[in-house]
Amino acid sequence: MTRAARGGARIVLVEDHVLFAESLELALDLEGHDASSVSPNSFTSAEALLSRVLRLRPGVVLLDLDLGALGDGRLLIAPLVESGAQVVVVTAATDRARWGECLALGARRVLPKSGSLNEILATIRRIDQGLPVLAADERAALIALARQQSRERADARERLERLTPREGEVLGRLMRGETVREIATRFVVSEATVRTQVKSILAKLAVSSQIAAVGLANRADWQPPSA
């Protein structure tokens, strides 16, 4: 009896860590699955990677979120799901809101790389058997967390758009760890001028400190204007 016949649908691992991929592929092989791995490092674009994975006609895709130079693995979830593949994200990322985003895009489950190999294998078995792999309430809670964070990020970006170009440059310098004195020297202005600009930034962002302003900008993935 072939591996595919014993193990059900073909499994494709999208993983750039060679040792982890080889270990997982071996474990799946021992369980009788038809498993193969595809490394993002072998491709020049996420589109080329996706095309390769789809040509393998996977029933299940074990997807890493870190695709190295190709970016975020979340970009592959929707097209893989649309192709009919069951997507299980296996990631080192611990941000549960990010997990919720994966579930909202159609992933069946998100598993941490720090977890046990048996948990991954058990999830594959349940998919083969047509069983749920994640409690409905946990799925709903993670998706709700992702949507809440998305709203907060959009609100933060809207506030950041109120900054003038110079205020954006000042905030960018604060994000780099520069002091008011260093910023004043860089822009050849007085420290009082920079303090006034910082005060305006805090007011527009509705925060009470420079640390809070920097934190808000980072959470929003905001990029300061080029100096």
N, C-alpha and C positions, 0 to 999 in steps of 0.2 A: 504493500500500500504506500502511495507517495505521501510526502509531507503535506501537500496541498489537500489531498483527499482526507487525511487525518485531522488536519488543523483548521480547515475551513478557509475563510477569505485570506487573500494575500495581504501581508503586513509590510508596509514600507516605513523605515525609520528615516526621518530627516533630522540629522544630528551632525554637528561639526566637531564634536569631541570623539576622536577615533576609538579610544579605549572604552568609553561608555557605550558607543554604538556597537563595538565588537562584542562586548559582554552581554548586552541586551539581545543582540542578534543570535548569539550562541544559546542563550536561555530559551528564546522562542523556538529555535531549531530543535532543541531537546524536547520541547513540548509538542513537536510535530507540526509546527506552523511553517508556512512558506514565507520566510522573512528575508528582506534585503534592506540595505542601508544606502542612503544617498547623502553625500556631504555637500553642504552649501559652498564649501571652499573650492569646489570643482567648477563653479559657474560664475559668470560675469554679471548676471542679473537675476532678480527674483522671478522674472517671467520665464527665463530659461530653466531655472530650477523647477518651477511649477510644471512646465511642459514635460520635463523628464519624469517627474513623479506621476503625472497623469498617464503617460505612455505605459507605465508599469501596471496600470489598472488596479490600484490598491482597493481592498475592501476596508482596511483600517490603516490610518496614518498616525504614527507616533511622532509628534512634531515638537521640536525645540523652538522656543521663542527667540533665541539668540542666533541669528543667521550670519553673524560676523559682518563682513563688508556689505552683505545684501540687505541688512536692516532687520526689521521686526517680523517675526514669524506670524504675527496676527494677520498680516496681509494675505497669507495663503489660506487661512481657515475657510472663509466664505467660498472661494472657488473650489476648494477640495470638497466641501460639503455639497455644493451644487453638482459636483460630478458623481455624487453617490457614496463617497468615502465617509467612514466613521472616523472623526478626528479626536484623538486623545493628546492633549498637550502635556509634555513631560519637560519641566523647566526648573532652572535654579532660581527663577524669580520668586520672591516671597510676597509681593504686593497683591493682596487679595482682590483689590479693585481691578487690577489687571487680569486676574483670573476670571473675574466676572465679565470683563469685556470679551474674553475668549468664549465663554459660554453663550453670551448674547450673539456672537457671530456664528454659533452653531456647533462648537466643540462639545463632545459628550461629557468630558471631564478634564480637569487639570490636576496633574500629579506632580509633586515635588521630586526633584532628583535626589534629594536627601532622604526620601522615603525608601521603603524596601522594594526589592525586585519582585517579591511575591505579590505586592499590591498591583504592580503593573500587569503581571501575568493574570491575576484574578480579574482585573478589569477586562482584559482581552477575552477571558473565558465567558464572562457575563455578556459581553457584546456578541460572541458566537452563539450564545444561548438565547439571545433576544431579550435579555433582562436589563432592567435599569441599572446604571452604574453610579448614580448620584441621587441622593434623597432630594425630592422635589423642593422641600423647604430650604435646604442648603443651596440648591441651584438658584432659587428665587432671591435668597438673601445676598448671594454674591453678585447677581445681576443688578439688584437694587443698589448695592454699594458702588458698583461701576457707574451706574447712571447718576447717582448723587455726586460722585467725584467729577464726572463729566460736566455736570451743571456748575459745580464750583469752579472748575477750570475755565469754563466759558465766561463766568462772571468775573474771574480774575483778569482774563484777557481783555474784557470790555473795559475794566478800570485801567489797565495798563495802556490802552489806546488813548486815554485822556492825557497822557504825558506829552509834553512838548519834545521835540528832537533833543534839545540840550538836557532836559530832565531824564530822557531815556539814556543818554550817554552817561550822566551822573549815576543813575541806578546801575548801569552796566559796570561802572568802575567800583561801586559798592559791592557788587556781586563778585568781583575779582579780589575783594579784600582790601581795597585801597581806602585810606583815611580821608577825611575832609581836607586836611592839609595837603595831602598828596594830590588830590583831585584839583584843588585850587592851583597848585604849582603847575600841573599838567595843562590846565586851561588858561593859565596866566590871568587869574582873577583873585579877588580877595576871599579869605575863608568865610567871611560874612555872606558873600554872594552865594557860595556853595551851600552854606547852612540854610539860606533862604530857599534855595532850590530843593534841598532835602526836605524842608518843612512842607513845601508844595507837593512833593512826591508822596509824603506820608498822608497828606490830606486827600489827595486824589485816589490813593489806594485804600483809604479808610483803615489804616493801620497806625500803631502808636510808636513804632521803633524802626530803625534801619534794619535790624535783624528780621523783623516781621515782613518788611518790604522785600528783602532778598528772598525770604522763604516763599512768599506769595509768587514772586517771579519764577522761582525754580519749580514750584508745583504746577505752574501754568506752562512750563516748557518754553518760557519767553526768551527770545534772543534780542539783546540790545542792538540799537542801530550801529552801523560801522562808524568808528570815530574818524 
